[in-house]
Amino acid sequence: MNIFEEFKVFQYFGEISKIPRASGAEKELSDYIADWARGLGLDVMQDSKCNLIIKKPATPGYEDCDALIVQAHLDMVCEKTGGSTHDFSKDPLRLEINGDWLSARDTTLGADNGIGVAIAMALLDDKEISHPALEVVLTACEETDFSGAACVEMDALSATRMINLDHACESELIIGSCGGLGVEFALPINRETEMPEGFKPYKLYISGLKGGHSGEDIHRGRAHAIALLFRIVEKSGLPLISIDGGTSRLAIPRDAAAVVLSDDEDCLKALVEQEQEALRKEYANESSLALSAQLESENSYAGCPIDDDSMQKLRDVMAAYPNGIVSMFDDLPGVVESSDNIGIIETGCQSIRLVSEIRGGYSSSIASILDSINSASERTGAVVNTFAAYEPWSANPGSELQELAMRTYESVNGTAMTPIAVHAGLECGFFASAKPGIDIVSLGPNCENYHSPQERLSVSSTIREYNFIVELLSNMK
């Protein structure tokens, strides 16, 4: 069976996977979908941010029904394995099927949220289904700062209900999500004026970690490359020249590297072996975890080691900076309420930069975490900038769309659908804020390991999910 020929959803997913779509570089894909939709005779609006609004009239018998927004985002997180030569600015994704699972060779798959885009396109193209008027909204820059959703022309939308297609478990119905805030923390540092005699530079490297989504995977106990590597640098007591790791504040970092100075290679490598063994016991599920020490050439790094005063400030920051789960909901057992993830650390000549993502179910908890970060900055002279704020989406206990979706799912699949709130940011909050009273749910097919090269999508779940959505639309009279 060739799923890319037999199923419209996978046909469109295959097509959009050929087009680069990193956050901020969605224009080519946006233009492609706009031209495609116009070719179907549909009404298309495209704004300067590359957001799309595509309208499909109601089918006979549904003309008097309230319109429905179907929403997904165009961009993807661009992560790849250490040895990959993939260029996300120009190379198509190399899709692979292994049994029921679709993945991409050495990179993220982009099912987050390409499969939502593909489902929306299939609904627009499907002439056999019954539905109310559809207003498909495809947004840009969801994975970075939500600036696409923030710029959507809400007055162009008449719908009173909305289905967001940005979830990764078909048996769950999202009815609420957290808010969030990006934080950039710049710690000024000073360096020694000369290199210590008899010392050589070595690169400490931790790699092979699972990583994952900084919200949806934060409770899974995944190893955090930056935190673990700094712990090892501290234990070594060696002079530090630099520490760098992570690629996105929205992803738990999978690898990190530090350049240290040592006058005893055997002692350093013995420490690395000892720490690798300890970490593999501590994180038994991180089967690919690897720690190494390698002699660096003298022109492969810049600068003398960080001086003692700056190192103490860095220690204070790493000890005080919130990283991981901060609190849990007291009325939702097992659900994370607030967290922070240090997704990036970068060392420059005169500063060390941290970039993190705060998430919280309440605006007050987000503010509390930011207070902790600001406190660390005041003690160390660091500069804090915030960006990409978004509001929590609160559950609506009287939601008619929620009840309809759950009834339809059980009738189609024979099992119950579980309503949940998630510790991840969704664009639903922007629509809820701009259109008070709009009834929103979020759903999607089974997908694993978002924001990592291990990302994979269930083929059978995607087919079931599309059939469920089609039935849900037909029940919207």
C-alpha positions as CSV (number, residue, x, y, z in Angstrom):
1,M,0.0,0.0,0.0
2,N,1.3,3.4,-1.0
3,I,-0.2,5.8,1.6
4,F,0.9,8.8,-0.4
5,E,-1.3,7.7,-3.3
6,E,-4.2,6.2,-1.5
7,F,-4.9,8.8,1.2
8,K,-5.4,12.5,0.5
9,V,-4.0,13.4,3.9
10,F,-0.7,11.7,3.2
11,Q,-0.6,12.9,-0.3
12,Y,-0.7,16.5,1.0
13,F,1.7,15.7,3.8
14,G,4.2,14.4,1.3
15,E,3.9,17.5,-0.8
16,I,4.4,20.0,2.0
17,S,7.3,17.9,3.3
18,K,9.2,18.8,0.1
19,I,9.0,22.5,1.0
20,P,11.3,24.0,3.7
21,R,9.2,25.6,6.5
22,A,11.3,26.7,9.4
23,S,9.7,29.3,11.6
24,G,9.9,32.7,9.8
25,A,10.5,31.0,6.5
26,E,7.0,29.8,5.6
27,K,6.4,32.0,2.5
28,E,7.1,29.3,0.0
29,L,4.7,26.9,1.6
30,S,2.1,29.6,2.2
31,D,2.3,30.6,-1.4
32,Y,2.0,26.9,-2.5
33,I,-1.1,26.3,-0.4
34,A,-2.7,29.7,-1.5
35,D,-2.2,28.8,-5.2
36,W,-3.5,25.3,-4.6
37,A,-6.6,26.6,-2.8
38,R,-7.4,29.2,-5.5
39,G,-7.1,26.3,-8.0
40,L,-10.0,24.7,-6.1
41,G,-12.0,27.8,-6.5
42,L,-11.9,28.7,-2.8
43,D,-11.7,32.1,-1.2
44,V,-8.1,32.8,0.0
45,M,-6.7,35.6,2.2
46,Q,-2.9,35.7,2.7
47,D,-1.3,38.4,5.0
48,S,2.2,39.8,5.2
49,K,3.1,37.3,7.9
50,C,2.2,34.4,5.5
51,N,-0.9,33.4,7.5
52,L,-3.7,32.0,5.4
53,I,-7.5,32.1,5.8
54,I,-9.2,29.7,3.3
55,K,-13.0,29.6,3.2
56,K,-15.1,26.7,1.9
57,P,-18.9,27.1,1.7
58,A,-21.2,24.9,3.7
59,T,-22.5,21.8,1.9
60,P,-26.3,21.5,1.2
61,G,-28.3,21.2,4.4
62,Y,-25.7,23.0,6.5
63,E,-26.1,26.5,5.2
64,D,-27.8,27.7,8.4
65,C,-25.2,26.1,10.7
66,D,-22.6,28.2,12.5
67,A,-19.3,28.3,10.7
68,L,-16.3,26.3,12.0
69,I,-12.6,27.3,12.1
70,V,-10.2,24.5,11.4
71,Q,-6.7,25.7,12.5
72,A,-3.1,24.5,12.2
73,H,0.3,26.0,11.9
74,L,2.6,26.0,8.9
75,D,6.1,26.0,10.6
76,M,8.1,23.2,12.1
77,V,10.9,22.7,14.6
78,C,14.1,22.0,12.7
79,E,16.2,19.5,14.7
80,K,18.6,16.9,13.2
81,T,21.0,14.3,14.4
82,G,24.7,15.3,15.0
83,G,26.0,13.7,11.8
84,S,23.2,14.9,9.5
85,T,24.1,17.2,6.6
86,H,20.4,18.1,6.1
87,D,19.9,21.8,5.2
88,F,16.5,22.9,6.5
89,S,16.6,26.0,4.3
90,K,16.5,24.0,1.0
91,D,16.4,20.3,1.4
92,P,13.1,18.3,1.4
93,L,12.5,16.0,4.3
94,R,13.3,12.3,3.5
95,L,10.2,10.5,4.6
96,E,10.4,6.8,5.7
97,I,7.8,4.2,6.7
98,N,8.5,1.5,9.2
99,G,5.5,-0.6,9.9
100,D,2.8,1.8,11.1
101,W,5.2,4.6,11.7
102,L,6.1,7.5,9.4
103,S,9.3,9.4,10.2
104,A,12.1,11.4,8.5
105,R,15.6,10.3,8.1
106,D,17.9,12.1,10.6
107,T,15.6,15.0,11.2
108,T,12.3,16.1,12.8
109,L,9.3,14.9,10.8
110,G,7.3,18.1,11.0
111,A,4.1,16.2,11.8
112,D,4.0,19.0,14.4
113,N,2.1,20.6,12.7
114,G,2.3,19.5,9.1
115,I,-0.2,16.7,9.7
116,G,-2.7,19.2,10.9
117,V,-2.1,21.3,7.7
118,A,-2.5,18.1,5.6
119,I,-5.8,17.2,7.3
120,A,-7.1,20.7,6.8
121,M,-6.1,20.6,3.1
122,A,-7.8,17.2,2.7
123,L,-11.0,18.6,4.2
124,L,-10.9,21.5,1.8
125,D,-10.4,19.1,-1.2
126,D,-12.9,16.4,-0.1
127,K,-16.1,16.8,-2.1
128,E,-17.8,13.8,-0.5
129,I,-18.1,15.1,3.1
130,S,-20.9,17.1,4.7
131,H,-20.0,20.1,6.8
132,P,-20.9,23.7,7.9
133,A,-19.0,26.6,6.3
134,L,-15.3,26.0,7.0
135,E,-12.8,28.8,7.7
136,V,-9.3,27.1,7.6
137,V,-6.7,29.2,9.3
138,L,-3.0,28.3,8.8
139,T,-0.6,30.3,10.8
140,A,3.1,31.1,10.8
141,C,5.8,31.3,13.5
142,E,4.0,29.1,16.1
143,E,7.2,27.4,17.1
144,T,9.0,30.6,17.9
145,D,6.9,33.5,19.1
146,F,3.2,32.9,18.1
147,S,3.5,36.1,16.0
148,G,1.5,34.5,13.2
149,A,-1.6,33.8,15.4
150,A,-1.2,37.3,17.0
151,C,-1.6,38.9,13.5
152,V,-4.6,36.8,12.2
153,E,-7.3,39.1,10.8
154,M,-9.9,37.9,13.3
155,D,-12.6,40.2,11.9
156,A,-12.5,38.1,8.7
157,L,-13.7,35.1,10.7
158,S,-17.4,34.6,11.5
159,A,-17.1,31.2,13.1
160,T,-18.4,30.6,16.7
161,R,-16.5,27.3,17.2
162,M,-13.0,26.0,16.3
163,I,-11.1,22.8,16.0
164,N,-7.3,23.2,16.5
165,L,-5.3,20.3,14.9
166,D,-2.2,20.5,17.0
167,H,-2.3,17.5,19.4
168,A,-0.5,14.2,19.3
169,C,-2.9,11.6,20.9
170,E,-6.1,10.6,19.1
171,S,-7.9,9.4,22.2
172,E,-7.4,12.8,24.0
173,L,-9.4,16.0,23.5
174,I,-7.6,19.1,24.6
175,I,-9.9,21.6,26.3
176,G,-7.3,24.0,27.8
177,S,-3.6,24.8,27.5
178,C,-0.9,26.8,29.3
179,G,0.4,30.3,28.6
180,G,4.0,31.0,28.2
181,L,6.9,33.5,27.9
182,G,10.3,33.4,26.3
183,V,13.2,34.7,28.3
184,E,16.7,35.7,27.3
185,F,19.2,36.0,30.1
186,A,22.6,37.6,29.4
187,L,25.3,37.2,32.1
188,P,28.3,39.4,31.6
189,I,31.6,37.6,32.2
190,N,35.3,38.5,32.5
191,R,38.2,36.4,31.5
192,E,41.7,35.8,32.8
193,T,44.4,37.8,31.0
194,E,46.5,34.7,30.1
195,M,46.3,31.0,29.8
196,P,47.7,28.9,32.7
197,E,51.0,27.2,31.9
198,G,51.0,23.5,31.2
199,F,47.2,23.3,30.5
200,K,45.6,22.1,27.2
201,P,42.1,22.7,25.9
202,Y,39.7,19.7,25.9
203,K,36.2,19.6,24.6
204,L,33.7,17.8,26.9
205,Y,30.7,16.6,24.9
206,I,27.4,15.1,26.0
207,S,25.2,13.7,23.3
208,G,22.6,11.1,22.3
209,L,19.9,12.3,24.6
210,K,16.2,11.9,23.8
211,G,15.3,15.6,24.2
212,G,11.7,16.3,23.4
213,H,9.1,19.0,23.7
214,S,9.8,21.4,26.5
215,G,6.1,21.3,27.6
216,E,4.6,18.0,26.6
217,D,7.7,16.0,27.6
218,I,8.8,18.0,30.7
219,H,7.3,15.4,33.1
220,R,9.0,12.4,31.5
221,G,12.3,12.7,33.4
222,R,14.4,13.3,30.2
223,A,18.1,14.1,30.6
224,H,18.8,17.8,30.1
225,A,22.2,18.1,28.3
226,I,23.0,21.6,29.5
227,A,22.3,21.0,33.2
228,L,24.2,17.7,33.2
229,L,27.2,19.0,31.4
230,F,27.5,22.0,33.7
231,R,27.3,19.6,36.6
232,I,30.3,17.7,35.2
233,V,32.3,20.8,34.5
234,E,31.7,21.8,38.2
235,K,32.8,18.4,39.4
236,S,35.9,18.6,37.4
237,G,37.0,21.9,38.9
238,L,38.8,22.8,35.7
239,P,39.0,26.2,34.2
240,L,36.1,26.8,31.8
241,I,36.5,28.6,28.4
242,S,33.0,28.0,27.0
243,I,29.8,26.0,27.3
244,D,27.3,25.8,24.5
245,G,24.2,23.6,23.9
246,G,20.7,23.3,22.7
247,T,19.0,24.8,19.6
248,S,15.6,25.9,20.8
249,R,14.0,27.1,24.0
250,L,11.0,24.9,23.1
251,A,13.1,21.7,23.0
252,I,14.8,19.8,25.9
253,P,18.4,20.0,24.8
254,R,19.9,16.8,23.5
255,D,23.6,17.7,23.4
256,A,26.0,20.3,24.7
257,A,29.7,21.0,24.6
258,A,32.2,22.7,26.9
259,V,35.8,23.6,26.4
260,V,37.9,23.2,29.6
261,L,41.6,23.4,30.4
262,S,43.4,20.4,31.9
263,D,47.0,19.5,32.7
264,D,46.2,15.8,33.2
265,E,44.5,14.1,30.3
266,D,44.3,10.7,32.0
267,C,42.6,12.1,35.0
268,L,40.1,14.0,32.9
269,K,39.2,10.9,30.8
270,A,38.9,8.8,34.0
271,L,36.4,11.4,35.3
272,V,34.4,11.3,32.0
273,E,34.2,7.5,32.1
274,Q,33.1,7.6,35.7
275,E,30.4,10.3,35.0
276,Q,29.2,8.5,31.9
277,E,28.6,5.3,33.9
278,A,26.8,7.3,36.7
279,L,24.6,9.1,34.2
280,R,23.6,5.9,32.4
281,K,22.4,4.5,35.7
282,E,20.7,7.8,36.6
283,Y,19.0,7.9,33.2
284,A,18.5,4.2,32.4
285,N,16.1,5.0,29.5
286,E,18.6,7.3,27.7
287,S,20.3,4.3,26.0
288,S,22.3,6.5,23.6
289,L,23.7,8.8,26.2
290,A,27.4,9.4,25.6
291,L,30.0,11.6,27.3
292,S,33.4,12.2,25.8
293,A,36.6,14.3,26.2
294,Q,38.7,15.3,23.2
295,L,41.8,17.4,22.9
296,E,41.1,20.6,21.0
297,S,43.4,22.4,18.6
298,E,44.6,25.8,19.8
299,N,42.7,27.7,17.0
300,S,39.4,25.9,17.6
301,Y,38.3,28.2,20.5
302,A,38.7,31.8,21.4
303,G,39.6,33.5,24.7
304,C,41.2,32.7,28.0
305,P,39.3,30.9,30.8
306,I,36.4,32.6,32.6
307,D,37.8,34.3,35.8
308,D,36.9,33.1,39.3
309,D,34.4,35.9,40.0
310,S,32.4,35.3,36.8
311,M,32.5,31.5,37.4
312,Q,30.9,32.0,40.8
313,K,28.2,34.2,39.3
314,L,27.6,31.4,36.7
315,R,27.3,28.8,39.5
316,D,24.8,31.1,41.3
317,V,22.8,31.4,38.1
318,M,22.7,27.7,37.3
319,A,21.7,26.9,40.9
320,A,18.9,29.5,41.0
321,Y,17.6,29.6,37.5
322,P,14.3,27.5,37.3
323,N,14.8,24.6,35.0
324,G,12.2,21.8,34.7
325,I,8.9,21.3,36.6
326,V,8.1,24.1,39.0
327,S,4.6,23.0,40.2
328,M,1.8,20.6,39.5
329,F,-2.0,21.2,39.4
330,D,-3.6,20.4,42.7
331,D,-6.9,19.4,41.0
332,L,-5.5,17.6,38.0
333,P,-3.3,14.7,39.3
334,G,-0.2,14.1,37.3
335,V,-0.6,17.3,35.2
336,V,2.2,19.9,35.2
337,E,1.0,23.4,36.0
338,S,4.2,25.4,35.5
339,S,7.8,24.9,34.3
340,D,10.8,26.5,32.8
341,N,13.2,25.0,30.2
342,I,16.7,26.3,29.5
343,G,16.8,25.4,25.8
344,I,19.9,27.2,24.8
345,I,23.2,28.3,26.3
346,E,25.8,30.2,24.3
347,T,29.2,31.6,25.4
348,G,30.6,34.7,23.8
349,C,33.7,36.7,24.6
350,Q,32.1,38.8,27.3
351,S,28.8,37.1,28.2
352,I,27.0,33.8,28.6
353,R,23.5,33.8,27.2
354,L,20.6,31.5,28.4
355,V,17.3,31.3,26.5
356,S,14.4,29.6,28.2
357,E,10.6,29.1,27.9
358,I,8.4,29.6,30.9
359,R,5.0,27.8,30.8
360,G,2.2,28.1,33.2
361,G,-1.5,27.3,33.6
362,Y,-2.0,30.7,35.3
363,S,-0.6,34.1,34.5
364,S,0.4,34.4,38.1
365,S,2.6,31.3,38.1
366,I,4.4,32.6,34.9
367,A,5.0,35.9,36.7
368,S,6.4,34.0,39.8
369,I,8.9,32.1,37.7
370,L,10.0,35.3,36.0
371,D,10.5,36.9,39.4
372,S,12.9,34.1,40.3
373,I,14.9,34.8,37.1
374,N,14.9,38.5,37.7
375,S,16.2,37.9,41.2
376,A,19.1,35.9,39.8
377,S,19.8,38.7,37.3
378,E,19.9,41.3,40.1
379,R,22.4,39.3,42.1
380,T,24.7,38.7,39.2
381,G,24.4,41.8,37.0
382,A,22.7,39.9,34.1
383,V,20.3,41.5,31.7
384,V,16.8,39.9,31.2
385,N,14.6,40.4,28.1
386,T,11.2,38.7,27.6
387,F,9.4,38.0,24.3
388,A,6.7,35.8,22.7
389,A,4.2,36.0,25.5
390,Y,0.9,34.1,25.1
391,E,-2.1,33.7,27.4
392,P,-3.4,30.5,28.9
393,W,-6.5,29.0,27.2
394,S,-8.9,28.1,30.0
395,A,-11.3,25.2,29.8
396,N,-15.0,25.8,29.1
397,P,-17.0,23.4,31.3
398,G,-20.2,24.0,29.3
399,S,-18.6,23.4,25.9
400,E,-21.1,22.0,23.4
401,L,-18.3,21.2,20.9
402,Q,-16.5,19.2,23.5
403,E,-19.5,17.1,24.3
404,L,-20.2,16.6,20.5
405,A,-16.6,15.6,19.8
406,M,-16.6,13.1,22.7
407,R,-19.9,11.5,21.6
408,T,-18.8,11.3,18.0
409,Y,-15.5,9.8,18.9
410,E,-17.1,7.0,21.0
411,S,-19.6,6.2,18.2
412,V,-16.9,6.0,15.6
413,N,-14.2,4.2,17.6
414,G,-16.1,2.4,20.3
415,T,-13.9,3.8,23.1
416,A,-14.1,7.0,25.2
417,M,-12.2,10.1,24.5
418,T,-10.5,11.8,27.5
419,P,-10.7,15.5,27.9
420,I,-7.4,17.0,29.1
421,A,-5.5,20.3,29.7
422,V,-2.0,20.2,28.4
423,H,1.3,21.8,29.5
424,A,2.0,23.2,26.1
425,G,1.2,26.4,24.4
426,L,-1.5,26.4,21.7
427,E,-2.7,29.1,19.5
428,C,-6.2,28.6,20.8
429,G,-5.5,31.2,23.5
430,F,-5.2,34.0,20.8
431,F,-8.6,33.0,19.2
432,A,-10.3,32.7,22.6
433,S,-9.0,36.1,23.6
434,A,-9.9,37.8,20.3
435,K,-13.3,36.1,20.0
436,P,-14.9,35.9,23.4
437,G,-17.3,33.0,23.7
438,I,-15.9,30.9,20.8
439,D,-16.1,27.2,21.6
440,I,-12.7,25.5,21.0
441,V,-11.2,22.0,21.2
442,S,-7.9,20.6,20.0
443,L,-7.2,17.1,18.7
444,G,-4.8,15.1,16.4
445,P,-3.5,11.7,15.5
446,N,-0.9,9.8,17.5
447,C,2.6,11.2,17.2
448,E,5.7,10.7,19.3
449,N,8.8,12.6,20.2
450,Y,7.9,16.0,18.9
451,H,10.8,18.5,18.4
452,S,13.4,15.7,18.1
453,P,14.8,13.6,15.2
454,Q,13.0,10.6,16.7
455,E,9.6,12.2,15.9
456,R,7.2,9.7,14.3
457,L,3.6,9.6,13.2
458,S,1.1,6.7,13.3
459,V,-0.3,6.0,9.8
460,S,-3.4,4.1,11.1
461,S,-4.1,6.7,13.8
462,T,-4.0,9.5,11.2
463,I,-6.5,7.6,9.0
464,R,-8.8,7.0,12.0
465,E,-8.5,10.6,13.0
466,Y,-9.5,12.0,9.6
467,N,-12.5,9.7,9.5
468,F,-13.5,10.9,13.0
469,I,-13.2,14.5,12.0
470,V,-15.3,13.9,8.9
471,E,-18.0,12.4,11.1
472,L,-17.7,15.2,13.6
473,L,-18.3,17.8,10.8
474,S,-21.3,15.9,9.6
475,N,-22.8,16.0,13.1
476,M,-22.6,19.8,13.3
477,K,-26.1,20.5,12.2
